[in-house]
């Protein structure tokens, strides 16, 4: 062998070093190994061996990842579902993982905590535009719109003043129209 050409890395060692950094789903590992140049037969052998060693398990990965996102990042059910799909988790494992994650942590409690945190950063009084932005940010975090609206309505400090403001602006516009009239 010439010194300038190196043998391709062993796919099993590559996979083990990848798993040492962070957990992977089965499909995610398969894709990563194929990108690194391993042929599909080698990849299948490595995946089989890693499953035998219990280093790769979509069910365990999905449960851990969903629980972690719920507890640490305060994501709602819909956002966690998207994140698991992005990690190429087997779709049969996603719903059970979500169920388990939200048995440990109440989604309603997460919504309330997240809303409380966001309220601290808002400058009150709240306008309709600010309220819309607040609700959109909560939806991006994966909470359902109906749950968000219920939580917002329970908080009197989140009642938008835009109704009163719009009335004042409309009165001002009417006065200007009278001055500019015929």
N, C-alpha and C positions, 0 to 999 in steps of 0.2 A: 504494500500500500504506500502511496505517496503521502508525505507529511502534510501537504496542503489540502488533502481531501480527508475529511473526517467521516467516520461511520455515522449513519443516522442514529440519533439517540434512541435508546430502548423505550418503547411506548409505555411500558409498565412503570419504569423509573420516572418518566415524564409525568405520568398521571399521579404517581405518589407525591412528587414534589409539588404538583398543582394542588393536591388535596391537603398538603401540609400548610398551604397559605389560607385556603378557605374551602368550605364545602361546595360540592357541585351536584346538580341533578344528573341523572344518567344521560339524557339527551344533550345536556350542556357539555358534559365530559366527552361524549362521542364527537360532537362538533369541534371541540377544542383539539382533540387528538388528530382528527382528520385535517384540520388546518395546519398542524405541525408536520404533516407529511406522512403519517402512518397510513398504510393501506387498510381497507375495510375489514379484511380478515384479521389482521393484527388488532385492530380496534375492538372487534367483537370479542376476541380472546381476552384482552385487557379488561373490558367491561365485565365479562363473565368472572374473571378472577377477582376483581374488586368487589363484585357482589358477593362472591363466596366469602371473602374476608370481611364482609359487612362494612366496607368503606363507602360503598355507593348504595343508597336506599332512598328512592323517591319519597316514600311515605314518611320516613324519619326526617328527611331534608325538608319536606313541605311543612310538617308539623313544627319543626324548630324555627324555620324561617318565618312562618306566619305568626307564631307566638312572639318572636323577637320583634317583628314589625309592629305588632299590636302594642306590646309593652313599652318598647323603647322609642318608637317613632310616632306612636299614637295615630296609626293609620286605621281607617275604617275597612269594612269587609270588601267593598268594591276595589279599593286601591290595592289591598293585599292580593286579591284575586288577579289583578293585572300584573302585579310584581311576580307572582308565581308563574303565570303564563309566560312572562318575559324570561324567566329562568328555565323555561322548557320543561316544567314539571308535568308528569303524566296527568292528564285532566281528571282521571279517576281519583287522584289523591288530593286534589285541590279542595273540594267541598268538605271532606272529613277534617282536613287540616284547619280550615276556617272555623268549623264547628268547635273543634278542640280549643283553638286560640281564643275564641270568644266565650268559652265556658270559663276559662281562667280569668279573663278580663272582660268586663261588661263594655259593649260598644257604646252604650248610652253614657257610661261614666267617662269613657275616652272623649266622647263628643263634648261633654260638659267641661272637662278639664281643658281641652283644646280651645273651646269657646272662651273660657275664663282667661286663658293666656292671651288670646287675641284681643280681648276687650281691654286688657291692661295697656296694649300698644295703640289703641284707637284714641283719637282726639274727639271727645264728645263736644257738642251734640252731634248726633249721627244723621247724615243725609241719606237719601235713597241710594245715591251712588255708592256711598261708603258701605251701606248695608248690603248692596248687591255684591260688592267686592268681597266683603266678609263671607257671605254665603258661598260665593264661587270658590274661595280659598278652602272652605270646609268641604265642599264637594270634591275638589282636587285631592284632598286628603282621604277620600273614599267613603264619606258619610252620605247617607241617603238624603235627598232634598226634603222629604217629608219630616224626617227626624230633625233636620237642621231648622226648619221652620217652626216646629214645636218648641225646640230649645230656645230659639230667638224670641218667640212670642211670650215665653215664660219670664223673660227679663225686661222689666219696664225701662231700664236705661237704654235699651236697644230700639225703642220706638222712634222711628225717624221723624225729624222735625220738618221734613221736606214739604209736608202738606201746608204748614203755616208759611213756610218760606215761599212756596209757589204762589200762595194767595197774595202775599206782599208784592211779589214780582208782577203778578197779573194786574194788580191795582195800579202799579207804576206804569205798566204798558198801556193800560186804558187811559190814564191821564196824559201820557205822551201822544196817544192817538187823537185825543180831544184837542190838544194844542196844535197838532199838525193838520187837523181836519180842514174842511173846505173853506 
